[in-house]
């Protein structure tokens, strides 16, 4: 899959996109951040979307097997103040039992995580994902749902039982209800389990159409957008 300016790669082997973003990034990073990025060797996220996804899959395999990499979190803290180069953006549910950095065995600075109950695309979270694509150069965006999602379960109860929710919850759950309606038409499987998967698929589809930044970057092959589901009992992440 080609990424922006692949035909104009530098002799060091990474896209000139890294250089083109530096000027715009200077306005959004602390003083010196953009300069340090330009001075770096190829950043860790100067890789194809498929390679980033492979890295997440390998990390999850380590997590499930209980063989996570040992890390000294303090040794690289000073270096991380200068810039960040996450390999993926994760739109995750806010559920306290789901921790993307742990699930994918990644360290600080490796993932750009945006979280909200039900892992739905809200305006604020979309802006965060746009920032990660436009200015941090992430090659991969993942929507990460999970089994037994409480927000999805609430949407099931709203659709099936006309349950009335308090506060701002109806605005959130309304974005999940179409997934429940699609899941209700499936011939097999539990409604909740199917709805969790359908919600991930629906949010992935929404991101692929989210103009201008996400949709255009996806159409040009600069990023990939994928869906995944975290299994609460096992910790295994599967593609959806």
C-alpha positions as CSV (number, residue, x, y, z in Angstrom):
1,X,0.0,0.0,0.0
2,X,1.5,3.3,-1.0
3,X,1.9,6.3,1.3
4,X,2.1,9.9,0.5
5,X,5.1,11.0,-1.6
6,X,6.5,7.4,-1.9
7,X,7.8,8.5,-5.3
8,X,9.9,11.2,-3.6
9,X,11.5,9.3,-0.7
10,X,14.7,10.6,0.8
11,X,18.0,8.7,0.5
12,X,17.4,7.6,4.1
13,X,14.3,5.7,3.0
14,X,11.5,7.5,4.6
15,X,8.8,9.7,3.0
16,X,9.4,13.4,2.4
17,X,6.0,13.7,4.2
18,X,8.1,13.8,7.4
19,X,9.7,17.0,6.1
20,X,6.6,18.5,4.7
21,X,4.8,18.2,8.0
22,X,7.5,19.9,10.0
23,X,6.5,23.4,9.3
24,X,2.8,22.9,10.2
25,X,3.8,20.9,13.2
26,X,5.9,23.7,14.7
27,X,2.7,25.6,15.5
28,X,1.3,22.7,17.4
29,X,4.2,21.3,19.3
30,X,6.3,22.8,22.2
31,X,9.3,24.9,21.1
32,X,11.9,22.6,19.6
33,X,9.6,19.7,19.0
34,X,9.4,20.1,15.2
35,X,13.1,20.7,14.9
36,X,13.9,17.5,16.9
37,X,11.6,15.5,14.7
38,X,13.3,16.8,11.5
39,X,16.7,15.9,13.0
40,X,15.7,12.4,14.0
41,X,16.7,9.3,12.1
42,X,13.6,7.7,10.4
43,X,10.9,7.8,13.1
44,X,9.5,4.5,14.2
45,X,6.2,5.2,12.5
46,X,7.7,5.7,9.0
47,X,6.4,2.3,8.0
48,X,3.6,0.8,5.9
49,X,0.2,0.4,7.5
50,X,0.4,-3.4,7.2
51,X,3.7,-3.4,9.1
52,X,2.2,-1.3,11.9
53,X,-0.7,-3.8,12.1
54,X,1.7,-6.7,12.2
55,X,3.5,-5.0,15.1
56,X,0.2,-4.7,17.0
57,X,-0.7,-8.3,16.3
58,X,2.7,-9.5,17.5
59,X,2.3,-7.5,20.7
60,X,-1.1,-8.9,21.4
61,X,0.2,-12.4,21.0
62,X,2.9,-11.6,23.6
63,X,0.2,-10.2,25.9
64,X,-2.1,-13.2,25.6
65,X,0.9,-15.6,26.2
66,X,2.0,-13.6,29.2
67,X,5.4,-12.9,27.6
68,X,5.3,-9.1,27.4
69,X,8.5,-7.2,26.8
70,X,10.3,-5.8,29.9
71,X,10.5,-2.0,29.7
72,X,12.4,0.7,31.6
73,X,9.8,3.5,31.5
74,X,12.0,6.1,33.0
75,X,15.0,5.8,30.7
76,X,13.5,7.3,27.6
77,X,11.2,9.8,29.4
78,X,13.4,12.8,28.5
79,X,13.6,11.9,24.8
80,X,9.8,11.7,24.6
81,X,9.5,15.3,25.7
82,X,11.0,16.3,22.3
83,X,8.6,14.5,19.9
84,X,6.2,11.6,19.5
85,X,6.0,9.1,16.7
86,X,3.1,6.7,17.4
87,X,2.7,3.7,15.1
88,X,-1.1,3.7,15.3
89,X,-4.1,5.6,16.5
90,X,-6.5,3.6,18.5
91,X,-10.2,4.6,18.9
92,X,-11.0,2.5,21.9
93,X,-13.9,2.1,24.3
94,X,-13.3,3.8,27.6
95,X,-14.0,0.6,29.5
96,X,-11.5,0.3,32.4
97,X,-10.7,-3.3,31.6
98,X,-9.4,-2.5,28.1
99,X,-5.9,-0.9,28.0
100,X,-4.6,-0.7,24.5
101,X,-0.9,-0.2,25.5
102,X,-1.1,-3.4,27.5
103,X,-3.2,-5.3,25.0
104,X,-0.7,-4.6,22.3
105,X,2.4,-4.7,24.5
106,X,3.5,-1.2,23.5
107,X,5.3,1.4,25.4
108,X,4.8,5.2,26.0
109,X,4.8,7.1,22.7
110,X,3.9,4.0,20.6
111,X,0.1,4.5,20.5
112,X,-2.1,7.5,20.1
113,X,-5.2,6.5,22.0
114,X,-8.6,8.2,21.9
115,X,-11.2,6.7,24.2
116,X,-15.0,7.0,24.6
117,X,-17.7,4.6,25.8
118,X,-18.7,2.5,22.9
119,X,-15.7,3.5,20.7
120,X,-17.9,5.8,18.6
121,X,-16.7,8.6,16.3
122,X,-17.6,11.9,18.0
123,X,-16.5,15.3,16.7
124,X,-13.9,15.7,19.4
125,X,-12.4,12.3,18.9
126,X,-12.4,12.7,15.1
127,X,-10.4,15.9,15.5
128,X,-7.9,14.0,17.7
129,X,-7.6,11.2,15.1
130,X,-7.1,13.9,12.4
131,X,-4.3,15.4,14.4
132,X,-2.6,12.1,14.7
133,X,-2.8,11.5,11.0
134,X,-2.0,15.0,9.7
135,X,0.7,16.0,12.2
136,X,2.1,12.8,13.8
137,X,2.1,10.7,10.7
138,X,0.4,7.6,12.0
139,X,0.1,5.0,9.2
140,X,-2.7,3.0,10.9
141,X,-6.1,3.9,12.6
142,X,-7.8,1.1,14.5
143,X,-11.3,1.1,16.0
144,X,-11.0,-1.2,19.0
145,X,-14.2,-2.6,20.5
146,X,-14.6,-5.3,23.1
147,X,-16.9,-8.1,24.1
148,X,-19.6,-7.4,26.5
149,X,-19.5,-3.7,25.9
150,X,-21.8,-1.8,28.4
151,X,-22.5,1.0,25.9
152,X,-23.5,-1.5,23.2
153,X,-25.6,-3.4,25.8
154,X,-27.4,-0.1,26.6
155,X,-28.1,0.4,22.9
156,X,-29.6,-3.1,22.8
157,X,-31.9,-2.2,25.7
158,X,-32.9,1.1,24.1
159,X,-33.8,-0.6,20.8
160,X,-35.5,-3.7,22.2
161,X,-37.1,-2.4,25.4
162,X,-37.3,1.4,24.7
163,X,-35.2,2.0,27.9
164,X,-34.8,5.7,28.7
165,X,-31.3,6.8,29.6
166,X,-30.4,9.9,31.7
167,X,-28.2,12.8,31.0
168,X,-26.2,12.9,27.7
169,X,-26.2,9.2,27.3
170,X,-29.0,9.1,24.6
171,X,-26.7,11.2,22.3
172,X,-23.9,8.7,22.7
173,X,-26.1,5.6,22.4
174,X,-27.9,6.9,19.3
175,X,-24.6,6.4,17.4
176,X,-24.6,2.7,18.4
177,X,-28.3,1.9,17.7
178,X,-27.8,1.4,13.9
179,X,-25.3,-1.4,14.7
180,X,-27.9,-3.1,17.0
181,X,-30.5,-2.9,14.2
182,X,-28.1,-4.5,11.7
183,X,-27.2,-7.2,14.2
184,X,-30.8,-8.0,14.9
185,X,-31.1,-9.2,11.3
186,X,-28.2,-11.7,11.5
187,X,-29.3,-15.3,11.5
188,X,-27.1,-16.6,14.3
189,X,-25.1,-15.5,17.3
190,X,-26.2,-13.4,20.4
191,X,-27.5,-10.0,19.8
192,X,-25.0,-8.3,22.1
193,X,-22.0,-10.1,20.6
194,X,-23.1,-9.4,17.1
195,X,-23.9,-5.8,18.0
196,X,-20.4,-5.2,19.4
197,X,-18.9,-6.4,16.1
198,X,-21.3,-4.4,14.0
199,X,-20.6,-1.3,16.0
200,X,-16.9,-1.6,15.2
201,X,-17.6,-2.1,11.5
202,X,-19.9,0.9,11.5
203,X,-17.4,3.2,13.1
204,X,-14.7,2.0,10.7
205,X,-17.0,2.8,7.8
206,X,-17.7,6.2,9.3
207,X,-14.0,7.0,9.6
208,X,-13.4,6.0,6.0
209,X,-15.9,8.7,5.0
210,X,-14.7,11.3,7.5
211,X,-13.6,14.2,5.3
212,X,-11.4,15.9,4.8
213,X,-8.3,14.5,6.5
214,X,-9.1,10.9,7.4
215,X,-11.0,10.1,4.2
216,X,-8.5,11.6,1.9
217,X,-5.5,10.0,3.6
218,X,-7.3,6.6,3.4
219,X,-8.2,7.1,-0.2
220,X,-4.6,8.0,-1.1
221,X,-3.3,4.9,0.7
222,X,-1.4,6.9,3.3
223,X,-3.2,5.1,6.1
224,X,-5.3,2.1,6.7
225,X,-8.4,2.0,8.9
226,X,-9.2,-1.3,10.5
227,X,-11.6,-2.7,13.1
228,X,-10.8,-5.1,16.0
229,X,-12.5,-6.6,19.0
230,X,-10.8,-7.3,22.4
231,X,-12.0,-10.4,24.1
232,X,-12.4,-9.6,27.8
233,X,-11.8,-13.2,29.1
234,X,-8.7,-14.0,27.1
235,X,-7.2,-10.6,26.1
236,X,-7.0,-11.7,22.5
237,X,-7.7,-9.1,19.8
238,X,-9.3,-10.3,16.6
239,X,-9.9,-8.5,13.4
240,X,-13.5,-7.5,12.7
